[in-house]
Amino acid sequence: MNINELERLTGITKQNIRFYEKKELLHPIRNSTNNYREYSEDDLTTLKTIKLLRKLDFSLEDIHKILSEEISLHALLEQHIKELQDRQKKLNACIDVCKDLLATDNKSLNLDKTLAKIDNIEQNGGKFMSIIEDYKRYSQAQRKKGFAFKPDTMVMNATEFIEALTQYADENDQSLIFIKTGMYPVFELDGIEYKAQRVFDRFGATIHCTMTHPEEYDLKDISQKIKMLYRFINGPYLIMLIIFIFMAISRQSIGWTTLVAVMIFPYLFWMFWLFPKNRS
């Protein structure tokens, strides 16, 4: 069968199928006549197995171990169940404290009692601060998915592009391997594949690098709602919220001019100052 049939039968996109091939999880044969990939029933079973294990939050590394029979499925399942149970304890701890706070009037909130409860949870294995750790992991994954930087030159040809990327890797102490050169190069940075392009703005040339396979850093153990919150924290809107809270506390009157300024200035500040720094 061809890749279109495989996509239809598994519900896995052609891009992801090729990604699994690159990760050596799938090994189709080549037709000697036209050199097209041909997939067997075994490949179909393998892909369905990968899909199941990914839905169960197994890493690609663990899936490779299972498919290569480096470790038995049962042994890895026992280990995975323990990890999921530990994660469940952490989430339940957070849920319990949040429920307590939800049922408590702000005026009668007992901070010492709440903090003592969190300490007790932490001492018994629950990590209330795992939310912060998840945010750190999310931020790191987002930075890996894409970044931008200002080169020393205008990057007018392929040679200058190579020099700019090489300089960036050297300055950040990262390993760089070129897969494809030119004005739209493809390269690996610390083992992660990126594609790059040059963009001009009023400040000159900027090189934007985007991960070729961002699905590898989706962090499926973090819910979409939590990811939305993290995106809010990473964006300009948190700055606006802080300003509004400060003005409300100060009991300052907010006119239309001030309102527009408060809304626009943080966004511009984020776009032209904070955003490039966070992306580099």
C-alpha positions in Angstrom: 0.0 0.0 0.0 1.1 3.6 -0.5 1.4 6.4 2.0 -2.1 7.8 1.1 -3.7 4.5 2.0 -1.7 4.3 5.1 -2.8 7.8 6.2 -6.5 6.8 5.5 -6.3 3.6 7.5 -4.4 5.0 10.5 -5.5 8.6 10.7 -1.9 9.6 11.0 -0.8 12.3 8.6 1.8 11.7 5.9 4.1 14.2 7.6 4.1 12.2 10.8 4.5 8.9 9.0 7.7 10.2 7.4 8.7 11.6 10.8 8.4 8.1 12.3 10.4 6.7 9.4 13.2 9.3 10.1 13.2 8.2 13.7 13.6 4.6 12.5 10.3 3.5 14.0 9.0 2.4 10.6 10.9 0.6 7.8 9.0 0.6 4.5 10.6 -1.1 1.4 11.3 0.7 -1.9 9.7 -0.4 -5.1 12.6 -1.3 -7.4 10.7 0.1 -10.5 9.7 3.6 -9.4 11.5 3.9 -6.0 8.3 4.7 -4.2 7.8 3.6 -0.6 5.6 0.5 -0.2 4.0 -0.3 3.1 3.1 -3.7 4.4 0.5 -5.0 6.8 3.3 -5.1 9.4 3.9 -1.4 8.8 0.2 -0.8 9.3 0.3 -2.7 12.6 3.4 -0.8 13.7 1.8 2.6 13.0 -1.3 1.7 14.9 0.9 0.6 17.8 2.8 3.9 17.7 -0.6 5.8 17.7 -1.8 3.9 20.7 1.4 4.3 22.7 1.5 8.1 21.9 -2.1 8.5 23.1 -0.9 6.8 26.3 1.8 9.4 26.6 4.8 7.2 25.9 7.9 9.0 24.6 9.4 8.2 21.2 12.4 6.8 23.0 10.3 4.3 24.9 8.3 3.4 21.8 11.6 2.6 20.0 12.6 0.4 22.8 9.3 -1.5 22.6 9.4 -1.9 18.8 13.0 -3.0 18.8 12.2 -5.4 21.6 14.9 -3.8 23.8 12.4 -4.0 26.6 9.1 -5.8 27.0 5.9 -3.9 26.8 4.7 -5.2 30.2 7.9 -4.0 31.9 7.6 -0.5 30.4 3.9 -0.4 31.2 4.6 -1.0 34.8 7.2 1.8 34.8 4.8 4.1 32.9 1.9 3.5 35.3 4.1 4.5 38.2 5.1 7.7 36.4 1.4 8.5 35.6 0.4 7.8 39.2 3.0 10.2 40.5 1.8 12.8 38.1 -1.8 12.2 39.2 -0.8 12.7 42.8 0.7 16.1 41.9 -2.4 17.2 40.0 -4.8 15.9 42.7 -2.8 17.9 45.3 -3.2 21.1 43.2 -6.9 20.4 42.7 -7.5 19.9 46.4 -5.9 23.2 47.4 -7.7 25.1 44.6 -11.1 23.6 45.7 -10.4 24.8 49.2 -9.6 28.3 48.0 -12.7 28.3 45.8 -14.9 27.5 48.7 -13.2 30.2 50.9 -14.2 33.8 51.2 -11.3 36.1 50.4 -11.7 37.9 53.6 -11.5 34.8 55.7 -8.7 33.2 53.8 -6.2 31.6 56.2 -2.9 31.9 54.4 -0.9 30.1 57.1 -3.3 27.1 57.1 -3.2 26.9 53.3 0.6 27.1 53.2 0.8 24.5 55.9 -1.4 22.2 53.8 0.8 22.7 50.8 3.9 21.9 52.9 2.2 18.7 54.2 1.4 17.7 50.6 5.0 18.3 49.5 6.4 16.4 52.5 4.2 13.4 51.5 5.4 13.3 47.9 3.1 15.8 46.2 4.8 18.6 44.4 2.7 21.7 44.5 5.4 23.6 42.6 5.1 21.2 39.7 2.9 23.8 38.0 5.9 26.1 37.9 8.2 23.3 36.7 5.6 22.6 34.0 5.7 26.2 33.0 9.5 26.1 32.8 9.3 23.0 30.6 6.7 24.7 28.4 8.8 27.8 28.0 11.8 25.8 27.1 9.9 23.7 24.5 8.4 26.9 22.9 11.9 28.4 22.7 13.1 25.2 21.0 10.2 25.2 18.5 11.3 28.5 17.0 13.8 31.3 17.6 15.1 34.4 15.8 18.3 36.4 15.9 20.0 39.4 14.3 23.1 38.5 12.3 26.1 40.8 11.8 25.5 41.0 8.1 22.6 41.4 5.8 22.9 37.7 4.8 22.9 38.4 1.0 24.0 34.9 -0.1 24.2 31.3 1.0 27.7 31.7 2.4 26.7 34.6 4.7 23.7 32.5 5.8 26.0 29.6 6.8 28.4 32.0 8.6 25.5 33.6 10.5 24.1 30.3 11.7 27.6 29.0 12.6 28.3 32.1 14.6 24.9 31.8 16.4 25.7 28.2 17.3 29.2 29.0 18.5 28.0 31.9 20.7 25.4 29.7 22.3 27.7 26.7 22.6 25.5 24.5 20.4 26.3 21.7 17.9 25.4 22.6 14.3 25.0 20.3 11.4 23.8 21.5 8.0 21.4 19.2 6.1 20.7 21.6 3.2 22.4 24.9 2.4 21.1 27.9 0.4 18.9 30.8 1.2 16.4 28.5 3.0 18.8 26.2 4.8 17.8 23.1 6.9 20.1 22.2 9.8 20.3 20.4 13.1 21.0 22.4 16.3 21.8 20.1 19.2 20.1 17.3 17.4 16.9 19.2 16.6 16.1 19.9 12.9 15.2 23.4 11.9 14.5 25.3 8.7 15.6 29.0 8.4 14.7 32.0 6.4 15.8 35.6 6.2 13.3 38.4 6.9 14.0 42.2 6.5 12.5 44.8 8.8 13.4 48.4 9.5 16.2 47.3 11.8 17.8 45.1 9.1 17.9 41.4 8.5 16.5 38.9 11.0 17.0 35.1 10.7 13.9 33.1 11.8 14.4 29.5 12.6 11.5 27.0 12.9 11.5 23.5 14.1 10.8 21.0 11.3 9.0 18.6 13.5 7.4 20.6 16.4 5.1 17.6 17.3 8.1 16.2 19.1 7.9 18.9 21.8 4.1 19.0 22.2 4.3 18.1 26.0 1.1 16.0 25.9 1.1 15.7 29.7 0.2 19.4 30.0 -3.5 20.2 29.2 -4.6 22.6 26.5 -6.1 24.9 29.1 -2.9 25.1 31.1 -1.0 25.8 27.8 -3.4 28.7 27.1 -2.6 30.1 30.5 1.2 29.8 29.8 0.8 31.5 26.4 -1.0 34.3 28.2 1.8 34.6 30.7 4.4 34.6 27.9 2.5 37.3 25.9 2.0 41.0 26.3 -1.4 40.7 28.0 0.1 39.9 31.4 1.9 43.3 31.3 -1.4 45.0 30.5 -3.2 43.2 33.4 -0.4 44.2 35.9 -0.8 47.8 34.8 -4.6 47.7 35.2 -4.3 46.1 38.6 -1.7 48.8 39.7 -4.0 51.6 38.5 -7.0 50.0 40.2 -5.1 49.7 43.5 -3.9 53.3 43.2 -7.6 54.3 42.5 -6.5 56.4 39.5 -9.2 57.3 36.9 -8.7 55.8 33.5 -9.7 58.0 30.5 -10.0 56.8 26.9 -6.5 58.1 26.0 -4.9 56.4 28.9 -6.8 53.2 28.2 -5.6 53.1 24.6 -2.0 53.9 25.7 -2.1 51.2 28.3 -3.3 48.6 25.8 -1.0 49.5 22.9 2.3 50.3 24.7 2.8 46.9 26.4 2.1 45.2 23.1 4.6 47.4 21.2 7.1 47.0 24.0 6.7 43.2 23.8 6.9 43.0 20.0 9.9 45.2 19.5 11.9 44.6 22.7 10.9 41.6 24.8 9.8 39.3 21.9 13.1 39.3 20.0 15.0 38.7 23.2 12.8 35.8 24.3 13.1 34.2 20.9 16.8 34.3 20.6 
